[in-house]
């Protein structure tokens, strides 16, 4: 994670935002009295919110973990979307 002071960020805010998006790396903006903020891309923010939502439900989270474990052990089902079900 990158760290920059507020003055540096203000000088070239657009370049900073582009860097956050292109590198998928948040930037900690240091401020007086350690009242720091973090700049992240909206995609990263949305991903964090989705993960928080999924983990709120222990049943959903357990189901996801079980699915991951099944995939790791090769227990997969292949679906052919082109086929019609009778």
PyMOL Python script that loads the backbone (N, CA, C, O; Angstrom):
from pymol import cmd

cmd.read_pdbstr("""\
ATOM      1  N   UNK A   1       0.847  -1.166   0.000  1.00  0.00           N
ATOM      2  CA  UNK A   1       0.000   0.000   0.000  1.00  0.00           C
ATOM      3  C   UNK A   1       0.897   1.235   0.000  1.00  0.00           C
ATOM      4  O   UNK A   1       1.855   1.333   0.767  1.00  0.00           O
ATOM      5  N   UNK A   2       0.564   2.157  -0.868  1.00  0.00           N
ATOM      6  CA  UNK A   2       1.346   3.384  -0.977  1.00  0.00           C
ATOM      7  C   UNK A   2       0.903   4.389   0.080  1.00  0.00           C
ATOM      8  O   UNK A   2      -0.235   4.364   0.548  1.00  0.00           O
ATOM      9  N   UNK A   3       1.823   5.269   0.442  1.00  0.00           N
ATOM     10  CA  UNK A   3       1.545   6.319   1.420  1.00  0.00           C
ATOM     11  C   UNK A   3       2.018   7.644   0.845  1.00  0.00           C
ATOM     12  O   UNK A   3       3.123   7.739   0.311  1.00  0.00           O
ATOM     13  N   UNK A   4       1.172   8.671   0.956  1.00  0.00           N
ATOM     14  CA  UNK A   4       1.542  10.008   0.479  1.00  0.00           C
ATOM     15  C   UNK A   4       0.881  11.036   1.386  1.00  0.00           C
ATOM     16  O   UNK A   4      -0.181  10.788   1.957  1.00  0.00           O
ATOM     17  N   UNK A   5       1.520  12.186   1.510  1.00  0.00           N
ATOM     18  CA  UNK A   5       0.901  13.223   2.324  1.00  0.00           C
ATOM     19  C   UNK A   5      -0.124  13.997   1.507  1.00  0.00           C
ATOM     20  O   UNK A   5      -0.133  13.932   0.278  1.00  0.00           O
ATOM     21  N   UNK A   6      -0.973  14.716   2.193  1.00  0.00           N
ATOM     22  CA  UNK A   6      -2.084  15.406   1.546  1.00  0.00           C
ATOM     23  C   UNK A   6      -1.612  16.407   0.498  1.00  0.00           C
ATOM     24  O   UNK A   6      -2.256  16.564  -0.540  1.00  0.00           O
ATOM     25  N   UNK A   7      -0.503  17.080   0.755  1.00  0.00           N
ATOM     26  CA  UNK A   7       0.005  18.074  -0.200  1.00  0.00           C
ATOM     27  C   UNK A   7       0.373  17.432  -1.530  1.00  0.00           C
ATOM     28  O   UNK A   7       0.092  17.984  -2.594  1.00  0.00           O
ATOM     29  N   UNK A   8       0.995  16.276  -1.466  1.00  0.00           N
ATOM     30  CA  UNK A   8       1.374  15.557  -2.684  1.00  0.00           C
ATOM     31  C   UNK A   8       0.134  15.124  -3.458  1.00  0.00           C
ATOM     32  O   UNK A   8       0.097  15.221  -4.685  1.00  0.00           O
ATOM     33  N   UNK A   9      -0.861  14.655  -2.754  1.00  0.00           N
ATOM     34  CA  UNK A   9      -2.094  14.200  -3.390  1.00  0.00           C
ATOM     35  C   UNK A   9      -2.798  15.363  -4.081  1.00  0.00           C
ATOM     36  O   UNK A   9      -3.263  15.226  -5.213  1.00  0.00           O
ATOM     37  N   UNK A  10      -2.875  16.490  -3.412  1.00  0.00           N
ATOM     38  CA  UNK A  10      -3.574  17.653  -3.967  1.00  0.00           C
ATOM     39  C   UNK A  10      -2.905  18.142  -5.243  1.00  0.00           C
ATOM     40  O   UNK A  10      -3.590  18.555  -6.179  1.00  0.00           O
ATOM     41  N   UNK A  11      -1.579  18.102  -5.295  1.00  0.00           N
ATOM     42  CA  UNK A  11      -0.844  18.593  -6.468  1.00  0.00           C
ATOM     43  C   UNK A  11      -1.263  17.895  -7.747  1.00  0.00           C
ATOM     44  O   UNK A  11      -1.400  18.535  -8.789  1.00  0.00           O
ATOM     45  N   UNK A  12      -1.465  16.601  -7.678  1.00  0.00           N
ATOM     46  CA  UNK A  12      -1.787  15.852  -8.893  1.00  0.00           C
ATOM     47  C   UNK A  12      -2.836  14.792  -8.595  1.00  0.00           C
ATOM     48  O   UNK A  12      -2.581  13.591  -8.691  1.00  0.00           O
ATOM     49  N   UNK A  13      -4.019  15.267  -8.232  1.00  0.00           N
ATOM     50  CA  UNK A  13      -5.084  14.370  -7.800  1.00  0.00           C
ATOM     51  C   UNK A  13      -5.496  13.391  -8.895  1.00  0.00           C
ATOM     52  O   UNK A  13      -5.689  12.208  -8.616  1.00  0.00           O
ATOM     53  N   UNK A  14      -5.633  13.857 -10.124  1.00  0.00           N
ATOM     54  CA  UNK A  14      -6.034  12.968 -11.220  1.00  0.00           C
ATOM     55  C   UNK A  14      -5.021  11.850 -11.437  1.00  0.00           C
ATOM     56  O   UNK A  14      -5.401  10.698 -11.645  1.00  0.00           O
ATOM     57  N   UNK A  15      -3.739  12.185 -11.389  1.00  0.00           N
ATOM     58  CA  UNK A  15      -2.695  11.175 -11.565  1.00  0.00           C
ATOM     59  C   UNK A  15      -2.758  10.149 -10.424  1.00  0.00           C
ATOM     60  O   UNK A  15      -2.577   8.951 -10.645  1.00  0.00           O
ATOM     61  N   UNK A  16      -3.012  10.627  -9.223  1.00  0.00           N
ATOM     62  CA  UNK A  16      -3.132   9.738  -8.066  1.00  0.00           C
ATOM     63  C   UNK A  16      -4.296   8.777  -8.259  1.00  0.00           C
ATOM     64  O   UNK A  16      -4.158   7.575  -8.037  1.00  0.00           O
ATOM     65  N   UNK A  17      -5.440   9.306  -8.671  1.00  0.00           N
ATOM     66  CA  UNK A  17      -6.618   8.455  -8.894  1.00  0.00           C
ATOM     67  C   UNK A  17      -6.346   7.423  -9.985  1.00  0.00           C
ATOM     68  O   UNK A  17      -6.704   6.254  -9.844  1.00  0.00           O
ATOM     69  N   UNK A  18      -5.715   7.859 -11.068  1.00  0.00           N
ATOM     70  CA  UNK A  18      -5.371   6.926 -12.144  1.00  0.00           C
ATOM     71  C   UNK A  18      -4.463   5.812 -11.627  1.00  0.00           C
ATOM     72  O   UNK A  18      -4.636   4.650 -11.996  1.00  0.00           O
ATOM     73  N   UNK A  19      -3.510   6.155 -10.788  1.00  0.00           N
ATOM     74  CA  UNK A  19      -2.589   5.167 -10.230  1.00  0.00           C
ATOM     75  C   UNK A  19      -3.329   4.150  -9.370  1.00  0.00           C
ATOM     76  O   UNK A  19      -3.057   2.952  -9.452  1.00  0.00           O
ATOM     77  N   UNK A  20      -4.257   4.616  -8.551  1.00  0.00           N
ATOM     78  CA  UNK A  20      -5.041   3.732  -7.689  1.00  0.00           C
ATOM     79  C   UNK A  20      -5.809   2.723  -8.536  1.00  0.00           C
ATOM     80  O   UNK A  20      -5.842   1.533  -8.220  1.00  0.00           O
ATOM     81  N   UNK A  21      -6.425   3.203  -9.610  1.00  0.00           N
ATOM     82  CA  UNK A  21      -7.228   2.329 -10.471  1.00  0.00           C
ATOM     83  C   UNK A  21      -6.350   1.367 -11.266  1.00  0.00           C
ATOM     84  O   UNK A  21      -6.616   0.166 -11.296  1.00  0.00           O
ATOM     85  N   UNK A  22      -5.309   1.885 -11.905  1.00  0.00           N
ATOM     86  CA  UNK A  22      -4.468   1.060 -12.775  1.00  0.00           C
ATOM     87  C   UNK A  22      -3.680   0.009 -12.002  1.00  0.00           C
ATOM     88  O   UNK A  22      -3.497  -1.110 -12.482  1.00  0.00           O
ATOM     89  N   UNK A  23      -3.216   0.360 -10.818  1.00  0.00           N
ATOM     90  CA  UNK A  23      -2.387  -0.564 -10.043  1.00  0.00           C
ATOM     91  C   UNK A  23      -3.172  -1.382  -9.031  1.00  0.00           C
ATOM     92  O   UNK A  23      -2.611  -2.238  -8.347  1.00  0.00           O
ATOM     93  N   UNK A  24      -4.479  -1.118  -8.936  1.00  0.00           N
ATOM     94  CA  UNK A  24      -5.317  -1.816  -7.942  1.00  0.00           C
ATOM     95  C   UNK A  24      -4.675  -1.759  -6.560  1.00  0.00           C
ATOM     96  O   UNK A  24      -4.670  -2.740  -5.816  1.00  0.00           O
ATOM     97  N   UNK A  25      -4.139  -0.595  -6.238  1.00  0.00           N
ATOM     98  CA  UNK A  25      -3.444  -0.442  -4.957  1.00  0.00           C
ATOM     99  C   UNK A  25      -3.930   0.830  -4.260  1.00  0.00           C
ATOM    100  O   UNK A  25      -3.816   1.927  -4.807  1.00  0.00           O
ATOM    101  N   UNK A  26      -4.472   0.676  -3.050  1.00  0.00           N
ATOM    102  CA  UNK A  26      -4.922   1.842  -2.297  1.00  0.00           C
ATOM    103  C   UNK A  26      -3.761   2.753  -1.915  1.00  0.00           C
ATOM    104  O   UNK A  26      -2.605   2.331  -1.880  1.00  0.00           O
ATOM    105  N   UNK A  27      -4.090   3.996  -1.633  1.00  0.00           N
ATOM    106  CA  UNK A  27      -3.091   4.955  -1.156  1.00  0.00           C
ATOM    107  C   UNK A  27      -3.567   5.520   0.169  1.00  0.00           C
ATOM    108  O   UNK A  27      -4.690   6.013   0.277  1.00  0.00           O
ATOM    109  N   UNK A  28      -2.713   5.448   1.172  1.00  0.00           N
ATOM    110  CA  UNK A  28      -2.993   6.087   2.457  1.00  0.00           C
ATOM    111  C   UNK A  28      -2.576   7.540   2.345  1.00  0.00           C
ATOM    112  O   UNK A  28      -1.434   7.843   1.999  1.00  0.00           O
ATOM    113  N   UNK A  29      -3.507   8.438   2.639  1.00  0.00           N
ATOM    114  CA  UNK A  29      -3.222   9.866   2.607  1.00  0.00           C
ATOM    115  C   UNK A  29      -3.011  10.316   4.051  1.00  0.00           C
ATOM    116  O   UNK A  29      -3.940  10.322   4.859  1.00  0.00           O
ATOM    117  N   UNK A  30      -1.774  10.691   4.356  1.00  0.00           N
ATOM    118  CA  UNK A  30      -1.460  11.099   5.725  1.00  0.00           C
ATOM    119  C   UNK A  30      -1.868  12.553   5.937  1.00  0.00           C
ATOM    120  O   UNK A  30      -1.700  13.407   5.066  1.00  0.00           O
ATOM    121  N   UNK A  31      -2.410  12.802   7.127  1.00  0.00           N
ATOM    122  CA  UNK A  31      -2.865  14.137   7.491  1.00  0.00           C
ATOM    123  C   UNK A  31      -2.419  14.437   8.915  1.00  0.00           C
ATOM    124  O   UNK A  31      -1.935  13.558   9.628  1.00  0.00           O
ATOM    125  N   UNK A  32      -2.589  15.679   9.312  1.00  0.00           N
ATOM    126  CA  UNK A  32      -2.194  16.086  10.656  1.00  0.00           C
ATOM    127  C   UNK A  32      -2.957  15.280  11.702  1.00  0.00           C
ATOM    128  O   UNK A  32      -4.082  14.839  11.465  1.00  0.00           O
ATOM    129  N   UNK A  33      -2.344  15.099  12.835  1.00  0.00           N
ATOM    130  CA  UNK A  33      -2.935  14.381  13.974  1.00  0.00           C
ATOM    131  C   UNK A  33      -3.338  12.952  13.629  1.00  0.00           C
ATOM    132  O   UNK A  33      -4.226  12.380  14.260  1.00  0.00           O
ATOM    133  N   UNK A  34      -2.683  12.385  12.630  1.00  0.00           N
ATOM    134  CA  UNK A  34      -2.920  10.989  12.236  1.00  0.00           C
ATOM    135  C   UNK A  34      -4.371  10.729  11.821  1.00  0.00           C
ATOM    136  O   UNK A  34      -4.868   9.612  11.965  1.00  0.00           O
ATOM    137  N   UNK A  35      -5.039  11.747  11.311  1.00  0.00           N
ATOM    138  CA  UNK A  35      -6.398  11.603  10.777  1.00  0.00           C
ATOM    139  C   UNK A  35      -6.312  11.229   9.301  1.00  0.00           C
ATOM    140  O   UNK A  35      -6.747  11.978   8.426  1.00  0.00           O
ATOM    141  N   UNK A  36      -5.748  10.068   9.048  1.00  0.00           N
ATOM    142  CA  UNK A  36      -5.476   9.624   7.682  1.00  0.00           C
ATOM    143  C   UNK A  36      -6.731   9.112   6.993  1.00  0.00           C
ATOM    144  O   UNK A  36      -7.702   8.723   7.642  1.00  0.00           O
ATOM    145  N   UNK A  37      -6.692   9.121   5.675  1.00  0.00           N
ATOM    146  CA  UNK A  37      -7.758   8.541   4.858  1.00  0.00           C
ATOM    147  C   UNK A  37      -7.112   7.613   3.840  1.00  0.00           C
ATOM    148  O   UNK A  37      -5.902   7.652   3.617  1.00  0.00           O
ATOM    149  N   UNK A  38      -7.944   6.782   3.232  1.00  0.00           N
ATOM    150  CA  UNK A  38      -7.459   5.846   2.224  1.00  0.00           C
ATOM    151  C   UNK A  38      -8.237   6.074   0.938  1.00  0.00           C
ATOM    152  O   UNK A  38      -9.464   6.173   0.957  1.00  0.00           O
ATOM    153  N   UNK A  39      -7.526   6.157  -0.172  1.00  0.00           N
ATOM    154  CA  UNK A  39      -8.159   6.260  -1.486  1.00  0.00           C
ATOM    155  C   UNK A  39      -8.098   4.874  -2.124  1.00  0.00           C
ATOM    156  O   UNK A  39      -7.028   4.285  -2.275  1.00  0.00           O
ATOM    157  N   UNK A  40      -9.289   4.364  -2.497  1.00  0.00           N
ATOM    158  CA  UNK A  40      -9.374   3.087  -3.197  1.00  0.00           C
ATOM    159  C   UNK A  40     -10.295   3.267  -4.405  1.00  0.00           C
ATOM    160  O   UNK A  40     -11.096   4.200  -4.459  1.00  0.00           O
ATOM    161  N   UNK A  41     -10.168   2.371  -5.357  1.00  0.00           N
ATOM    162  CA  UNK A  41     -11.041   2.437  -6.531  1.00  0.00           C
ATOM    163  C   UNK A  41     -12.447   1.995  -6.141  1.00  0.00           C
ATOM    164  O   UNK A  41     -12.635   1.293  -5.147  1.00  0.00           O
ATOM    165  N   UNK A  42     -13.423   2.411  -6.925  1.00  0.00           N
ATOM    166  CA  UNK A  42     -14.790   1.993  -6.653  1.00  0.00           C
ATOM    167  C   UNK A  42     -14.921   0.484  -6.790  1.00  0.00           C
ATOM    168  O   UNK A  42     -15.669  -0.141  -6.038  1.00  0.00           O
ATOM    169  N   UNK A  43     -14.203  -0.109  -7.741  1.00  0.00           N
ATOM    170  CA  UNK A  43     -14.255  -1.568  -7.919  1.00  0.00           C
ATOM    171  C   UNK A  43     -13.795  -2.277  -6.648  1.00  0.00           C
ATOM    172  O   UNK A  43     -14.415  -3.252  -6.223  1.00  0.00           O
ATOM    173  N   UNK A  44     -12.714  -1.794  -6.038  1.00  0.00           N
ATOM    174  CA  UNK A  44     -12.225  -2.384  -4.787  1.00  0.00           C
ATOM    175  C   UNK A  44     -13.232  -2.185  -3.663  1.00  0.00           C
ATOM    176  O   UNK A  44     -13.478  -3.095  -2.872  1.00  0.00           O
ATOM    177  N   UNK A  45     -13.808  -1.000  -3.596  1.00  0.00           N
ATOM    178  CA  UNK A  45     -14.804  -0.688  -2.575  1.00  0.00           C
ATOM    179  C   UNK A  45     -16.018  -1.602  -2.719  1.00  0.00           C
ATOM    180  O   UNK A  45     -16.481  -2.184  -1.738  1.00  0.00           O
ATOM    181  N   UNK A  46     -16.535  -1.728  -3.945  1.00  0.00           N
ATOM    182  CA  UNK A  46     -17.689  -2.595  -4.189  1.00  0.00           C
ATOM    183  C   UNK A  46     -17.375  -4.040  -3.813  1.00  0.00           C
ATOM    184  O   UNK A  46     -18.217  -4.732  -3.240  1.00  0.00           O
ATOM    185  N   UNK A  47     -16.168  -4.493  -4.133  1.00  0.00           N
ATOM    186  CA  UNK A  47     -15.744  -5.846  -3.791  1.00  0.00           C
ATOM    187  C   UNK A  47     -15.714  -6.042  -2.278  1.00  0.00           C
ATOM    188  O   UNK A  47     -16.148  -7.080  -1.779  1.00  0.00           O
ATOM    189  N   UNK A  48     -15.210  -5.061  -1.553  1.00  0.00           N
ATOM    190  CA  UNK A  48     -15.169  -5.152  -0.091  1.00  0.00           C
ATOM    191  C   UNK A  48     -16.581  -5.240   0.483  1.00  0.00           C
ATOM    192  O   UNK A  48     -16.843  -6.055   1.367  1.00  0.00           O
ATOM    193  N   UNK A  49     -17.489  -4.404  -0.018  1.00  0.00           N
ATOM    194  CA  UNK A  49     -18.869  -4.437   0.468  1.00  0.00           C
ATOM    195  C   UNK A  49     -19.530  -5.782   0.190  1.00  0.00           C
ATOM    196  O   UNK A  49     -20.249  -6.315   1.035  1.00  0.00           O
ATOM    197  N   UNK A  50     -19.281  -6.327  -0.998  1.00  0.00           N
ATOM    198  CA  UNK A  50     -19.854  -7.620  -1.332  1.00  0.00           C
ATOM    199  C   UNK A  50     -19.323  -8.711  -0.410  1.00  0.00           C
ATOM    200  O   UNK A  50     -20.083  -9.568   0.040  1.00  0.00           O
ATOM    201  N   UNK A  51     -18.025  -8.685  -0.128  1.00  0.00           N
ATOM    202  CA  UNK A  51     -17.440  -9.671   0.785  1.00  0.00           C
ATOM    203  C   UNK A  51     -18.007  -9.544   2.186  1.00  0.00           C
ATOM    204  O   UNK A  51     -18.267 -10.549   2.847  1.00  0.00           O
ATOM    205  N   UNK A  52     -18.198  -8.328   2.640  1.00  0.00           N
ATOM    206  CA  UNK A  52     -18.791  -8.114   3.964  1.00  0.00           C
ATOM    207  C   UNK A  52     -20.205  -8.676   3.987  1.00  0.00           C
ATOM    208  O   UNK A  52     -20.597  -9.339   4.948  1.00  0.00           O
ATOM    209  N   UNK A  53     -20.972  -8.414   2.931  1.00  0.00           N
ATOM    210  CA  UNK A  53     -22.346  -8.904   2.842  1.00  0.00           C
ATOM    211  C   UNK A  53     -22.382 -10.431   2.883  1.00  0.00           C
ATOM    212  O   UNK A  53     -23.164 -11.019   3.629  1.00  0.00           O
ATOM    213  N   UNK A  54     -21.544 -11.059   2.088  1.00  0.00           N
ATOM    214  CA  UNK A  54     -21.525 -12.525   2.023  1.00  0.00           C
ATOM    215  C   UNK A  54     -21.133 -13.123   3.370  1.00  0.00           C
ATOM    216  O   UNK A  54     -21.702 -14.130   3.792  1.00  0.00           O
ATOM    217  N   UNK A  55     -20.178 -12.516   4.034  1.00  0.00           N
ATOM    218  CA  UNK A  55     -19.698 -13.066   5.302  1.00  0.00           C
ATOM    219  C   UNK A  55     -20.633 -12.799   6.475  1.00  0.00           C
ATOM    220  O   UNK A  55     -20.481 -13.406   7.535  1.00  0.00           O
ATOM    221  N   UNK A  56     -21.594 -11.900   6.300  1.00  0.00           N
ATOM    222  CA  UNK A  56     -22.559 -11.639   7.369  1.00  0.00           C
ATOM    223  C   UNK A  56     -23.386 -12.876   7.673  1.00  0.00           C
ATOM    224  O   UNK A  56     -23.726 -13.138   8.827  1.00  0.00           O
ATOM    225  N   UNK A  57     -23.705 -13.625   6.647  1.00  0.00           N
ATOM    226  CA  UNK A  57     -24.501 -14.838   6.812  1.00  0.00           C
ATOM    227  C   UNK A  57     -23.552 -16.020   6.942  1.00  0.00           C
ATOM    228  O   UNK A  57     -22.848 -16.368   5.994  1.00  0.00           O
ATOM    229  N   UNK A  58     -23.537 -16.629   8.106  1.00  0.00           N
ATOM    230  CA  UNK A  58     -22.627 -17.767   8.304  1.00  0.00           C
ATOM    231  C   UNK A  58     -23.009 -18.932   7.388  1.00  0.00           C
ATOM    232  O   UNK A  58     -22.139 -19.686   6.951  1.00  0.00           O
ATOM    233  N   UNK A  59     -24.298 -19.084   7.098  1.00  0.00           N
ATOM    234  CA  UNK A  59     -24.731 -20.165   6.200  1.00  0.00           C
ATOM    235  C   UNK A  59     -24.196 -19.938   4.795  1.00  0.00           C
ATOM    236  O   UNK A  59     -23.694 -20.869   4.165  1.00  0.00           O
ATOM    237  N   UNK A  60     -24.299 -18.698   4.293  1.00  0.00           N
ATOM    238  CA  UNK A  60     -23.765 -18.393   2.959  1.00  0.00           C
ATOM    239  C   UNK A  60     -22.262 -18.622   2.921  1.00  0.00           C
ATOM    240  O   UNK A  60     -21.743 -19.225   1.981  1.00  0.00           O
ATOM    241  N   UNK A  61     -21.572 -18.147   3.933  1.00  0.00           N
ATOM    242  CA  UNK A  61     -20.112 -18.268   3.967  1.00  0.00           C
ATOM    243  C   UNK A  61     -19.693 -19.740   4.011  1.00  0.00           C
ATOM    244  O   UNK A  61     -18.760 -20.136   3.313  1.00  0.00           O
ATOM    245  N   UNK A  62     -20.364 -20.543   4.814  1.00  0.00           N
ATOM    246  CA  UNK A  62     -20.046 -21.973   4.879  1.00  0.00           C
ATOM    247  C   UNK A  62     -20.289 -22.647   3.530  1.00  0.00           C
ATOM    248  O   UNK A  62     -19.513 -23.505   3.108  1.00  0.00           O
ATOM    249  N   UNK A  63     -21.359 -22.257   2.867  1.00  0.00           N
ATOM    250  CA  UNK A  63     -21.670 -22.823   1.550  1.00  0.00           C
ATOM    251  C   UNK A  63     -20.577 -22.475   0.536  1.00  0.00           C
ATOM    252  O   UNK A  63     -20.176 -23.327  -0.257  1.00  0.00           O
ATOM    253  N   UNK A  64     -20.103 -21.251   0.556  1.00  0.00           N
ATOM    254  CA  UNK A  64     -19.029 -20.827  -0.357  1.00  0.00           C
ATOM    255  C   UNK A  64     -17.749 -21.595  -0.072  1.00  0.00           C
ATOM    256  O   UNK A  64     -17.091 -22.070  -0.998  1.00  0.00           O
ATOM    257  N   UNK A  65     -17.392 -21.720   1.191  1.00  0.00           N
ATOM    258  CA  UNK A  65     -16.169 -22.457   1.564  1.00  0.00           C
ATOM    259  C   UNK A  65     -16.287 -23.915   1.119  1.00  0.00           C
ATOM    260  O   UNK A  65     -15.326 -24.482   0.600  1.00  0.00           O
ATOM    261  N   UNK A  66     -17.446 -24.518   1.314  1.00  0.00           N
ATOM    262  CA  UNK A  66     -17.646 -25.907   0.895  1.00  0.00           C
ATOM    263  C   UNK A  66     -17.519 -26.033  -0.625  1.00  0.00           C
ATOM    264  O   UNK A  66     -16.925 -26.991  -1.121  1.00  0.00           O
ATOM    265  N   UNK A  67     -18.070 -25.077  -1.357  1.00  0.00           N
ATOM    266  CA  UNK A  67     -17.967 -25.092  -2.818  1.00  0.00           C
ATOM    267  C   UNK A  67     -16.518 -24.963  -3.273  1.00  0.00           C
ATOM    268  O   UNK A  67     -16.094 -25.633  -4.215  1.00  0.00           O
ATOM    269  N   UNK A  68     -15.772 -24.112  -2.611  1.00  0.00           N
ATOM    270  CA  UNK A  68     -14.345 -23.943  -2.941  1.00  0.00           C
ATOM    271  C   UNK A  68     -13.599 -25.241  -2.687  1.00  0.00           C
ATOM    272  O   UNK A  68     -12.782 -25.660  -3.506  1.00  0.00           O
ATOM    273  N   UNK A  69     -13.873 -25.878  -1.561  1.00  0.00           N
ATOM    274  CA  UNK A  69     -13.208 -27.147  -1.233  1.00  0.00           C
ATOM    275  C   UNK A  69     -13.564 -28.231  -2.241  1.00  0.00           C
ATOM    276  O   UNK A  69     -12.701 -29.014  -2.638  1.00  0.00           O
ATOM    277  N   UNK A  70     -14.824 -28.285  -2.660  1.00  0.00           N
ATOM    278  CA  UNK A  70     -15.229 -29.263  -3.670  1.00  0.00           C
ATOM    279  C   UNK A  70     -14.483 -29.015  -4.977  1.00  0.00           C
ATOM    280  O   UNK A  70     -14.014 -29.960  -5.612  1.00  0.00           O
ATOM    281  N   UNK A  71     -14.372 -27.766  -5.377  1.00  0.00           N
ATOM    282  CA  UNK A  71     -13.659 -27.430  -6.620  1.00  0.00           C
ATOM    283  C   UNK A  71     -12.188 -27.815  -6.526  1.00  0.00           C
ATOM    284  O   UNK A  71     -11.617 -28.330  -7.487  1.00  0.00           O
ATOM    285  N   UNK A  72     -11.574 -27.567  -5.374  1.00  0.00           N
ATOM    286  CA  UNK A  72     -10.160 -27.920  -5.183  1.00  0.00           C
ATOM    287  C   UNK A  72      -9.935 -29.420  -5.307  1.00  0.00           C
ATOM    288  O   UNK A  72      -8.867 -29.861  -5.732  1.00  0.00           O
ATOM    289  N   UNK A  73     -10.944 -30.203  -4.935  1.00  0.00           N
ATOM    290  CA  UNK A  73     -10.820 -31.662  -4.995  1.00  0.00           C
ATOM    291  C   UNK A  73     -11.388 -32.237  -6.290  1.00  0.00           C
ATOM    292  O   UNK A  73     -11.553 -33.451  -6.412  1.00  0.00           O
ATOM    293  N   UNK A  74     -11.686 -31.373  -7.248  1.00  0.00           N
ATOM    294  CA  UNK A  74     -12.127 -31.832  -8.555  1.00  0.00           C
ATOM    295  C   UNK A  74     -13.583 -32.244  -8.630  1.00  0.00           C
ATOM    296  O   UNK A  74     -14.014 -32.815  -9.632  1.00  0.00           O
ATOM    297  N   UNK A  75     -14.337 -31.967  -7.598  1.00  0.00           N
ATOM    298  CA  UNK A  75     -15.754 -32.323  -7.585  1.00  0.00           C
ATOM    299  C   UNK A  75     -16.542 -31.192  -8.242  1.00  0.00           C
ATOM    300  O   UNK A  75     -17.130 -30.350  -7.564  1.00  0.00           O
ATOM    301  N   UNK A  76     -16.542 -31.191  -9.580  1.00  0.00           N
ATOM    302  CA  UNK A  76     -17.155 -30.116 -10.352  1.00  0.00           C
ATOM    303  C   UNK A  76     -18.268 -30.649 -11.229  1.00  0.00           C
ATOM    304  O   UNK A  76     -18.266 -31.816 -11.621  1.00  0.00           O
ATOM    305  N   UNK A  77     -19.207 -29.789 -11.529  1.00  0.00           N
ATOM    306  CA  UNK A  77     -20.271 -30.112 -12.469  1.00  0.00           C
ATOM    307  C   UNK A  77     -20.162 -29.152 -13.637  1.00  0.00           C
ATOM    308  O   UNK A  77     -20.081 -27.938 -13.450  1.00  0.00           O
ATOM    309  N   UNK A  78     -20.160 -29.704 -14.849  1.00  0.00           N
ATOM    310  CA  UNK A  78     -20.084 -28.870 -16.053  1.00  0.00           C
ATOM    311  C   UNK A  78     -21.478 -28.739 -16.644  1.00  0.00           C
ATOM    312  O   UNK A  78     -22.178 -29.730 -16.855  1.00  0.00           O
ATOM    313  N   UNK A  79     -21.861 -27.516 -16.901  1.00  0.00           N
ATOM    314  CA  UNK A  79     -23.165 -27.271 -17.513  1.00  0.00           C
ATOM    315  C   UNK A  79     -22.972 -26.782 -18.931  1.00  0.00           C
ATOM    316  O   UNK A  79     -22.124 -25.929 -19.193  1.00  0.00           O
ATOM    317  N   UNK A  80     -23.752 -27.317 -19.838  1.00  0.00           N
ATOM    318  CA  UNK A  80     -23.742 -26.857 -21.232  1.00  0.00           C
ATOM    319  C   UNK A  80     -24.941 -25.940 -21.396  1.00  0.00           C
ATOM    320  O   UNK A  80     -26.073 -26.415 -21.485  1.00  0.00           O
ATOM    321  N   UNK A  81     -24.722 -24.679 -21.436  1.00  0.00           N
ATOM    322  CA  UNK A  81     -25.796 -23.704 -21.485  1.00  0.00           C
ATOM    323  C   UNK A  81     -26.593 -23.832 -22.783  1.00  0.00           C
ATOM    324  O   UNK A  81     -27.759 -23.441 -22.836  1.00  0.00           O
ATOM    325  N   UNK A  82     -25.982 -24.367 -23.809  1.00  0.00           N
ATOM    326  CA  UNK A  82     -26.634 -24.507 -25.100  1.00  0.00           C
ATOM    327  C   UNK A  82     -27.680 -25.604 -25.137  1.00  0.00           C
ATOM    328  O   UNK A  82     -28.531 -25.613 -26.027  1.00  0.00           O
ATOM    329  N   UNK A  83     -27.635 -26.530 -24.189  1.00  0.00           N
ATOM    330  CA  UNK A  83     -28.599 -27.622 -24.167  1.00  0.00           C
ATOM    331  C   UNK A  83     -29.899 -27.178 -23.522  1.00  0.00           C
ATOM    332  O   UNK A  83     -29.905 -26.383 -22.583  1.00  0.00           O
ATOM    333  N   UNK A  84     -31.012 -27.712 -24.048  1.00  0.00           N
ATOM    334  CA  UNK A  84     -32.305 -27.439 -23.433  1.00  0.00           C
ATOM    335  C   UNK A  84     -32.640 -28.570 -22.505  1.00  0.00           C
ATOM    336  O   UNK A  84     -32.403 -29.737 -22.819  1.00  0.00           O
ATOM    337  N   UNK A  85     -33.198 -28.226 -21.351  1.00  0.00           N
ATOM    338  CA  UNK A  85     -33.623 -29.244 -20.388  1.00  0.00           C
ATOM    339  C   UNK A  85     -35.018 -29.722 -20.754  1.00  0.00           C
ATOM    340  O   UNK A  85     -35.888 -28.909 -21.067  1.00  0.00           O
ATOM    341  N   UNK A  86     -35.247 -31.048 -20.720  1.00  0.00           N
ATOM    342  CA  UNK A  86     -36.569 -31.611 -21.003  1.00  0.00           C
ATOM    343  C   UNK A  86     -37.327 -31.842 -19.741  1.00  0.00           C
ATOM    344  O   UNK A  86     -38.463 -32.313 -19.781  1.00  0.00           O
TER     345      UNK A  86
END
""", "prot")
cmd.dss("prot")
cmd.show_as("cartoon", "prot")
cmd.util.cbc("prot")
cmd.orient("prot")
